[in-house]
Amino acid sequence: MKYYVVDVFTEELFKGNPAGVCIMDAFPDDIVLQNIAAENNLSETAFVLKREDYYVLRWFTPKMEVDLCGHATIASAFVLFKFFEKNAKDISFKTMSGAVRVERKGEMLFLDFPVRRARAVESYKAFDEAFSCTNKGVYLANDFMVILENELQVKNIKPDFEKLKRIKEEAGMLNDNFGVIITAPGNLCDFVSRFFAPNAGVDEDPVTGRAHCTLIPYWAEKLGKSKMWARQVSARAGDIDCMLHGERVIIGGKAVLYLSGEIMI
């Protein structure tokens, strides 16, 4: 099968978030997909299968299949635009989280994802111990969102991932398909964030589209604006154009091809 690695939310190689993209003729057994994702050892590998006028899209971490992934969706669209759908202006996908679409405007790719609004919840001991700091509030949608004071605090966090994993039991989460966002106002951008999902097999995800399904509505309300520019301040870092559009979020970024090849299965 054809295999590509794309760095997303960046225009520089070795920045942003790398995603694997496998173009399929048919889906093999799930264990094969999981083994490929584990072998690739990226935060997500996307598996893409052509149908009549859309593509089926699935996402796997090295440990498990997940229900939503932004950067691997943009990576999949980038590959399709570049090699398979050269004249297309947009590409539609069917996923575990419903229909999603990626539109291209020049070098920018814009992802249309569902809003995931968070509700305020109690602050858990696991967060205090894992982050070694006091937060300004904790919220929960599909992922947790922990509000911190400022950008420097977000940058300087060095999580204890074993302690962070305890949030599953403490909060009574039903499975491992969740992550923890930390966020604060940005210095030069509207807001910054980082994303951790050790229970799902990804200690830190470099730049996370799905996190912005929760971040965008939160910061849109706090800042009183629907269009924003965000930055995920992981070691690789990445820039995200953000827009709140009713019950959808538009997540925009650039991408660059790192690798193309073939998986011998």
C-alpha positions in Angstrom: 0.0 0.0 0.0 1.1 3.6 -0.6 2.4 5.3 2.5 3.2 8.9 3.2 4.3 11.0 6.2 3.2 14.6 6.2 4.2 17.4 8.7 1.0 19.3 9.5 0.4 22.8 10.9 3.7 24.0 9.5 5.5 24.9 6.3 8.9 23.6 7.6 10.0 20.0 7.7 10.6 18.6 11.2 8.0 21.1 12.7 4.3 20.7 13.3 2.8 17.3 13.8 3.8 14.3 11.6 1.1 11.9 10.5 1.2 8.7 8.6 -1.2 8.3 5.7 -2.0 4.9 4.1 -3.9 4.8 0.9 -5.9 1.5 0.9 -7.5 -0.6 -1.8 -9.5 -2.4 1.0 -9.4 -2.5 4.8 -7.7 -5.6 6.2 -8.5 -6.9 9.7 -8.2 -4.2 12.4 -5.3 -6.0 14.0 -3.3 -5.3 10.8 -4.2 -1.6 10.9 -3.2 -1.5 14.5 0.1 -3.2 13.9 0.9 -0.8 11.1 0.2 2.2 13.3 2.4 0.7 16.1 5.2 0.0 13.6 5.0 3.6 12.3 5.1 4.8 15.9 3.6 8.3 15.0 0.9 9.8 17.2 -1.6 8.9 14.5 -1.7 6.9 11.3 -4.6 7.6 8.9 -6.1 4.9 6.7 -7.9 6.2 3.7 -10.2 4.2 1.4 -11.9 5.6 -1.7 -15.7 5.3 -2.2 -17.9 6.9 -4.9 -17.7 10.6 -4.0 -16.0 10.5 -0.6 -13.3 8.7 1.4 -13.6 6.5 4.4 -11.0 7.7 7.0 -9.9 5.9 10.2 -7.2 7.0 12.7 -5.0 4.8 14.9 -2.4 5.7 17.6 0.3 3.2 18.3 -2.1 1.7 20.9 -5.7 2.1 19.7 -8.2 3.5 17.2 -9.5 7.0 18.0 -12.7 8.7 17.1 -11.3 12.1 15.9 -7.9 13.4 14.7 -7.3 16.7 13.0 -3.7 16.7 11.9 -4.0 13.2 10.3 -7.2 14.4 8.5 -5.4 17.4 7.0 -2.4 15.1 6.2 -4.8 12.7 4.3 -6.3 15.6 2.4 -2.9 16.9 1.5 -1.8 13.6 0.1 -5.0 13.2 -1.9 -4.8 16.8 -3.3 -1.1 16.2 -4.3 -1.3 12.8 -5.8 -4.9 11.6 -6.4 -7.3 14.6 -6.6 -5.1 17.2 -8.2 -8.1 19.3 -9.5 -10.3 19.1 -6.4 -11.1 22.1 -4.2 -12.3 20.0 -1.3 -12.4 16.4 -0.1 -15.1 14.8 2.0 -14.5 12.0 4.5 -16.7 9.7 6.5 -15.4 8.9 9.9 -16.3 7.6 13.4 -17.3 11.2 14.2 -19.5 11.7 11.1 -18.8 13.6 7.9 -15.9 16.0 7.8 -14.4 18.1 4.9 -11.1 19.7 4.0 -11.0 22.6 1.7 -7.8 24.0 0.1 -7.2 27.7 -0.5 -3.7 28.1 -2.0 -1.3 26.5 0.4 -3.8 26.6 3.3 -5.9 23.6 4.2 -9.1 24.2 6.2 -10.7 21.4 8.2 -14.4 21.5 9.1 -14.9 19.7 12.4 -17.7 19.4 15.0 -17.7 21.7 18.0 -16.9 19.9 21.3 -18.0 22.3 24.0 -16.7 21.7 27.5 -18.4 21.9 30.8 -16.7 23.0 34.0 -15.8 20.0 36.3 -13.9 19.6 39.6 -10.2 19.9 39.6 -8.6 16.5 40.1 -5.7 15.5 42.2 -4.1 13.8 39.2 -3.7 17.1 37.5 -2.2 18.9 40.5 0.3 16.0 40.9 1.1 15.5 37.2 1.6 19.2 36.4 3.0 20.4 39.8 1.0 23.7 39.6 -2.3 25.2 40.4 -4.8 25.6 37.6 -7.5 28.2 37.0 -10.2 25.7 36.1 -10.9 22.3 34.6 -13.4 21.5 31.9 -14.5 18.3 30.2 -15.8 17.6 26.7 -14.4 14.4 25.1 -11.0 15.6 26.4 -10.2 17.4 29.6 -9.1 21.1 29.3 -7.0 22.6 32.1 -6.8 26.4 32.2 -3.4 27.8 33.2 -2.2 31.4 34.0 0.0 32.3 31.0 1.9 31.1 28.0 5.2 30.6 29.9 3.5 28.2 32.3 2.1 26.1 29.5 5.5 26.0 27.8 7.3 25.0 31.0 5.1 22.2 32.2 6.9 18.9 32.4 4.2 16.3 33.0 4.6 13.2 35.1 2.8 10.9 32.7 2.3 8.0 35.1 0.5 10.3 37.5 -1.4 11.9 34.6 -2.7 8.4 33.6 -4.5 8.2 37.0 -7.1 10.7 35.8 -8.9 7.8 34.1 -9.7 6.1 37.4 -10.1 9.3 39.4 -12.6 10.8 36.9 -14.3 7.5 36.0 -13.5 7.6 32.3 -15.0 4.7 30.5 -12.1 4.1 28.1 -8.7 5.4 27.0 -9.9 7.5 24.1 -9.4 10.9 25.7 -6.6 13.4 26.2 -5.7 16.4 28.4 -5.4 19.9 27.0 -3.5 22.6 28.9 -4.1 26.2 27.6 -3.6 29.9 28.4 -3.8 33.2 26.7 -0.9 33.7 24.2 1.7 36.5 24.2 1.7 37.1 20.4 -1.3 34.9 19.4 -4.8 34.6 20.9 -4.1 31.4 22.9 -1.6 28.6 23.3 -2.0 25.0 24.2 -0.4 21.6 24.6 -2.0 18.1 24.4 -1.3 14.9 26.3 -2.9 11.5 25.8 -0.8 8.9 27.7 -3.8 6.6 28.3 -4.2 6.4 24.5 -0.5 5.7 23.9 0.6 9.3 23.0 2.4 11.1 25.9 2.4 14.4 24.0 0.9 15.2 20.6 2.9 18.0 19.0 -0.1 19.9 17.3 -3.6 18.6 17.8 -6.5 19.5 15.6 -9.2 17.7 17.7 -8.2 19.7 20.8 -9.3 22.9 18.9 -12.8 21.5 18.7 -12.9 22.4 22.4 -10.4 25.2 22.5 -12.0 27.4 19.8 -15.5 27.7 21.4 -13.9 28.3 24.8 -11.6 31.1 23.7 -14.1 32.6 21.3 -16.4 33.2 24.3 -13.6 34.4 26.5 -12.0 36.8 23.9 -15.3 37.8 22.2 -14.2 36.9 18.7 -14.9 34.2 16.3 -11.6 34.3 14.3 -8.4 33.6 16.1 -4.8 32.5 15.6 -3.5 29.9 18.0 -0.1 28.2 18.6 0.6 24.8 20.1 3.8 25.2 22.0 5.2 21.7 22.1 8.8 21.1 21.2 7.9 20.9 17.5 5.3 23.6 17.7 2.6 24.6 15.1 0.3 27.4 14.0 -3.4 27.0 13.7 -6.0 29.3 12.1 -9.2 29.1 14.1 -12.8 30.1 13.4 -16.0 29.3 15.2 -18.9 28.8 12.8 -22.0 27.8 14.8 -21.6 24.2 15.9 -18.6 23.7 13.6 -15.0 24.8 13.9 -12.8 25.6 11.0 -9.2 24.6 11.7 -6.6 25.8 9.2 -2.9 25.1 8.6 -0.2 24.3 6.1 1.5 21.0 5.5 4.7 19.6 3.9 5.5 16.2 2.6 8.3 14.4 4.4 8.2 10.8 3.0 6.5 8.8 0.3 6.9 5.0 -0.1 5.2 1.7 0.1 4.3 -0.6 3.0 5.0 -4.2 2.0 1.8 -5.9 3.0 
